[in-house]
Amino acid sequence: MNNNPIGVFDSGIGGLSVLRQIIKLLPNEKYIYYADTDNVPYGLKTKEQILEYVENAIDFLNSKKVKAIVVACNTATSVAIKDLRSDYNIPIIGIEPAIKPAIENRKNKKVLLMATPVTVKGEKIKNLIKRLGAEDIVELIAMPKLVEFAESGEFNTERVKEYIRESLERFNLEEYSYLVLGCTHFPYFKTTLKEILPDSICIIDGSIGVAERLKEVLEENKMLGSNKLEITFYYSGRKVEEKLEIEKLKNLLNRI
């Protein structure tokens, strides 16, 4: 048993969608949620910048004696996860788009992966698609503005709908059976996406897989906690103490 907290890190509020799934599986833990609000969004930054931001965040969480860290950011995972695992001596769980289950259940249709520009252009996602033999099945689309909309609390406005419709115009959506959300900010737009997409398209993300993997790792290492649920929030290393801001984050946590 280990009652130290679990660190969950994202560029912004997106990782709250992952934290929600983790809490469902592991309700008796303490959590530190680190949102790098000073540097969000990551999807338009250089790899060097992202590596620096991620290392700062992981160093901070490490200083808080966390027992494991979840990198709840697809862009950060894509760029930095290999380095993190060689540099730090605690379990570090990354997130990757749920392409595999989408391919396995696609019913002879194609799969559309929606992510940030860094993830879409990255070697990690290309290698995953190649490993699954899905080069002719999976198509990629970068949707950077959705991160900005999410961070400003704009989820179902006409501006958001117009951006999604315009971005998807070039696709014949009847050819697809799955939309994979490859950014943890994107689950906040599920309701909006369902309004726009054909009913035949299923929407999935990787948060359940991350939660399950974290639980496995903690069980294997006998690190499960027996705490009353507790979440402490930080913005780029600054503890969030204002009641209204904490309430806002808790509301977002329960929005998914």
Disulfide bonds with the S-S distance in Angstrom:
none
